[in-house]
Amino acid sequence: MDFDPALLRAFVTVKETGGFTRAAQRLHLTQSAVSHQIRRLEEQVGRPLLHRTTRRLTVTEDGEDFLRYAQQILETLDAMTRRFQPSPIAGVVRFGAPDTFMGERLPPLLSQFARSFPATRMEVSVSMHLDFRAMIRAGELDLAVVMSPPGCEEGTRLRRTQLVWAAAECFEPKPGASLPLAFFPKPCVNREVAAGALDATPRDWHVVFTSASQHGIRAAVLAGLAVTVLTREDVEPGMKIVDGRYGLPSLPSVDFSLIWSENGRTECACRFGELILEMPELPARDKV
């Protein structure tokens, strides 16, 4: 049997409202039209679904079973309509974030947004050395995720994480030699925090490797060329945390926060911002 959703909705509404008159009002139909729909449905099913008297209307035993199926079908149809109806939201969303924050989160986030709002267009900048705060102030971005030390309150905090010194498992510096480091180009919070902490110690150091790519920094570290600064979550197999070793100072925790430009809160940008705020945490890697 192929049931007309309009007939199913009439039956469910009659049950919910307790009568044909109130059901007709909710469905914006006449009472006779609702009665006709119920009669057609009962003819298709081949058995009565409602028991009518002059004083009350009740659902038959078959009607109770039919009601559950009808409700499930209508809920599914309503969900399909919400999911696939054309979105009235359109426009461009300009977004920036450090790749240490987005990582594996970015593809599913962009995919979900594109499916939900197909009339929008994304312009995304992912980097560790772009000055997203300056781009926000200049109106070049609508919203951005930025890294900042605790106490630097800005925007909406997304999460807090610990910075650590990381090196390859095989890394051992030469005794008395300057410590080789790998950093992202300036400006970079990781680099600024590390340099500030090192400058307060007698430890000699130099930058031996610079890359704008997180993959480049990781390659240099895993090759045993240098020590770098990562968030604790980004330390991966083949690396070790070397806090307190080789004369390295302790590092602070940092916050990832969502900030907005003055005119960036367009409807489509706000919807994308909501997805970022709802974004689940990735499972942490096993640490060595």
Stockholm file with secondary structure:
# STOCKHOLM 1.0

chainA/1-288         MDFDPALLRAFVTVKETGGFTRAAQRLHLTQSAVSHQIRRLEEQVGRPLLHRTTRRLTVTEDGEDFLRYAQQILETLDAMTRRFQPSPIAGVVRFGAPDTFMGERLPPLLSQFARSFPATRMEVSVSMHLDFRAMIRAGELDLAVVMSPPGCEEGTRLRRTQLVWAAAECFEPKPGASLPLAFFPKPCVNREVAAGALDATPRDWHVVFTSASQHGIRAAVLAGLAVTVLTREDVEPGMKIVDGRYGLPSLPSVDFSLIWSENGRTECACRFGELILEMPELPARDKV
#=GR chainA/1-288 SS CCCCHHHHHHHHHHHHHTSHHHHHHHHTCCHHHHHHHHHHHHHHHTSCSEEECSSCEEECHHHHHHHHHHHHHHHHHHHHHHHHSCCCCCEEEEEEECHHHHGGGHHHHHHHHHHHCTTEEEEEEECSSSCHHHHHHTTSCSEEEEEECTTCCCSEEEEEEEEEEEEETTCCCCTTSCEEEEECCSSCHHHHHHHHHHHTSSCCEEEEEECSSHHHHHHHHHTTSCBEEEEGGGCCTTEEECTTSTTCCCCCEEEEEEEECTTCCCHHHHHHHHHHHTCCCCCCCCCC
#=GC SS_cons         CCCCHHHHHHHHHHHHHTSHHHHHHHHTCCHHHHHHHHHHHHHHHTSCSEEECSSCEEECHHHHHHHHHHHHHHHHHHHHHHHHSCCCCCEEEEEEECHHHHGGGHHHHHHHHHHHCTTEEEEEEECSSSCHHHHHHTTSCSEEEEEECTTCCCSEEEEEEEEEEEEETTCCCCTTSCEEEEECCSSCHHHHHHHHHHHTSSCCEEEEEECSSHHHHHHHHHTTSCBEEEEGGGCCTTEEECTTSTTCCCCCEEEEEEEECTTCCCHHHHHHHHHHHTCCCCCCCCCC
//
